[in-house]
Amino acid sequence: MALVFKLLSVFPLWLLHGLGWGVGWLAFLGSATYRARFLANARQAGLTSSQWRRAVGQSGQLAVELPRLWLGRPVAVQWQGREHVEAALDAARGVVFLTPHLGCFEITAQAYAQQFGQGDQPITVLFRPPRQPWLREVVTRSRARPGMHTAPTTLAGVKQMLKALKTGQCVGLLPDQVPPQSQGVWVPFFGKSAYTMTLSARLAQQTGASVLLAWGERLPLGRGYVVHVQPLSEPLDADLTAAAAQLNAAMESLITQCPQQYLWGYARYKTPREAT
């Protein structure tokens, strides 16, 4: 499989996205469990049939583009909202970047590391290594790049992120990822109760860091990506449950901008696993 990844990494994006579109539909049609979850989540959010159909292929593109992003030549990236990043960095209070499972979430941290992170303000991303040894090696090597650090999903990783923020650096998280038991709260997400992490709110509250919402839009025909950045509409509530609800609402606002690029097959409403 490592050899396949290396081979795919030299393919142009337009070809990878074409292959990915087919992979997305194969997964959708081939797995009744995945298909049912995908449709249930999409309908919960009020998607039209046209929107969820386009999202099927985009989910496959997300998987197939990874070899190029991890191992291949740099891809074209544009910025929308770059001024928000610059203002937050100038404030020197640290920055918490929050990115849902929307578009190409891998590109957001890479783009920041390339454009801003190679000085005194690198980004540290929360990272759960894959279970497969070959893939763990590929991912770990790909994320060991200038301007980017990784933190494990453990107490040590949380301390690493706190330290980074307190020195004016940046961290990146996926706040719509289901955390282990005791590390989240049940709050609405598209009108249905979902177990939601409190870590992102705690990091911001304990350090006074700026909070920015970011996501990477996948452009058609392999033309690259646009990294969209915007601030929260209002400061986070001091109460963690209220803050988690705010962040879910903020994620919903991003997702509704481009619902065809959200990962609707993700088990967002699952029961959390026990903490280890």
N, C-alpha and C positions, 0 to 999 in steps of 0.2 A: 504493500500500500504506500509506503514511503516513496517508492519509485514512481508510482502513479501520480502522487502529489507533485513530485519534481517535474514530471512530464507536463502536467496540467499548468504548472506555474509559468511556462513559456507561451501558453496560448494567449491570443488577444482577448480582451474583455468581451467583445461582441460575440465571439465564438463560445466562450465560457457561459455567457448569459443565455445563449441559445440552447446549449446543452442543459443548463440549469432549469430552464423553462420546462423541458421535457422531464427532467428528474422530479420536479415539483409535482407534475401531473401523475407520474408513475407512482409516487408515494401516496398521493391523494386517492387514486383509484385502487391501489394495491393493499391498503390498510384500512379496514372498516373502523378500527378504533381511532386512528389519526383523523380520518375523514369526519367522523361524528364529532370529535372534539373541535376540529377546525370550524365546522359549520355551526356548532352550538355557540362558540365564542364569537364568531362573526355576526350571527343573528342577535346575540345578546347586545352587541354594540350597534345594531340597527343597520348593518351593511345591506346594500342592494345586491342582487344576484350578479350584476356586472362587476361590482367592486370585489366581491369575494372570489369570483372566477379569476380576476387578474392577480389577486393575492396568492392563488395556488402556484402559479408559475414563478412569482417573485420569491416565494419561500425556497424553491429549488435553486434559484439564482444565488440566494444568500449562501448556500452550502458550496456550490461549485466555484464561486469566485474566490473562496478562501485560499486555495493554493497560490494564486497569483498575488494576493495581498500579503501572504506570509513569506513566500519564497521568490517571487518574481520581481520584475522591474517596477519602479514607482508608477502609479497611475495618476491621471489628471484629477486634480481636486480644486474646486472653487469654494469660496467662503461667502456666506450670507450672514451678517451679524458679527463680523470680525471685530468691529468696534467694541462690542460688549466684552470680548475676551481681553482686548487691550486695556479697557477701563478697569476690569477686575484685577488684572495683573499689576497695573499701576497702583491700585489700592494696597497691594502687598499684604493682604490678610488671608491669602490662600483662596483657592477656588475649588468648589465641589461641582463637577460636571455630572449631570444626570441624563442618561440616554436610555430610552426604552428599547424593546426588541423591535425597532423600526428601521427599515432601510438596511444599510450596511453599517451596523454599529461598530464593526471592527475598524472602519476607516476613521472614525472620529478621533480616537486616541492617537492613531498613527499620524493623522494630519496635524494634530496639536503638537506632537513630539517634533515633527519636521519643521513646523513654522515658528513655534514658540519655546519648545522644551529643551533646547540644547544649550541654554545658559544656566541661570540660577533657579529656574522655575520648571523643572521637569514634571511629568505627570506620573502618578502611581495608580495603576488600575487593579481592581479587585479581581482575582483570578483563581478559578477552581480547575486544577490540571485534569485533563482527560484521563479516563481509566486505562485506555490502551497505551502500552509503553511506547510504541512507535509514534503515535500521535502526540503523546506528552512531550517527547523529544522535539518533534517538529514545532509544536506551539511554543514551547519554552525558548527554543532558539530564535524563533521569529519575533518574539516579543522582547528579546534582549537587544534593543536597539537604542541609539543615542536619544536622550530626552524622554525615555519611557522606562519605568520600573514596574514590577508586579508585586502584589501583596496576596498571600494566601487567604482563603476564607476561614481564618482561625483568629483567636484572640491576638496572636502575634501580628497577624496581618492588620487587624484594626489598630493596634498600637503603632504600626508602621505608618498607616494613613494619618493618624492623629499627629504624629511627629512631622510628617511632610507638610500638613496644613499649618502647623504652628511655626514652621520656618518659611511660610509664604509660598509654598509649592502647591501643586494641584493634585486632585484625585478624581478618578472616574468610576462610576457605578452604574449598574442597570437596576433602577429602583422597582421595576415591575417583575423582578426575579423573586420567586417564593423562597423566603429564608427558613432556616430550621425553627423548630418550636422554641418559644420563649424569646425569639429575636424579632418578633413582629407583632402586628395587631390586625384584627379583622375590620376592614373598612371597605366602602363600596368602590368598585371599579366597573364602569359602564353599568351601574345600577345593580350589581350583584356583589355580595360580600366576598372579598378576596384577602387572603393572608398577605400582609404587606410589610416589608422591612421598615424598621425605624432607624437603621444605621445611618442612612444618608442625612436624616434630620438631626440625629445626635452629633454627627461630625460637624455639621454647620453650626449647631447651637453651642457646642463646647469650644469651638475655635473662633467663632465670629467670621467664618469664611463666607465669601460670596457664593451664591448658588446660580448656576447657569444650566439651562436646558439645551441639549445638543442632539442632533441626529444627522445621519449621512444619507442623503437622497441618492438613489441609484438612477443615473441618467440612461435614457434609451440608447440603443445601438452602440453600446460599449464606450460612450463618450466620457465616462468617469463618474465623478460624484460631486455633490454640493453639500458641504457641511453647514447646516443651519444652526445658529446659536441665538438664544433669547434669554432674558432674565425672567425670574419668577414675577408674576403680576403683583404679588404682595409678599411681605416678609413672612417667614414661617412662624406658625403659632408656637408658643412655649410648651403647650401640651402635645405630647408625642402622638397621641391618637389623632388629634385635630391636624397636626402637621402631616401625618401619613395620608390623611384624607385629602389635604391640599395637594400633596405631591401626586396622588392618583389622578386628581382632577387636572393637574398640569400635564401629566402623561396623556390623558384622554385628549387634551387640546392639541398636542402634537400629533397623535395618531389620526385624529379626524382631518388633519391637513393632508394626509396621504395614506388612507386606510389600506390601499392595495399593496403597500410595502410593509405592513405589520405582520409579525409572525403569529398568525391566528392559531396555528397548531400547537403553540406552547401551552402547557397545562397550567394556566394562570390561576385557576380556581381549585387547585388540588389541596389536599390536606398536607400540612408541612411535615417533613421528616423530623425525627428526634435529633436534637443537637448532639454532636460528638465532641 
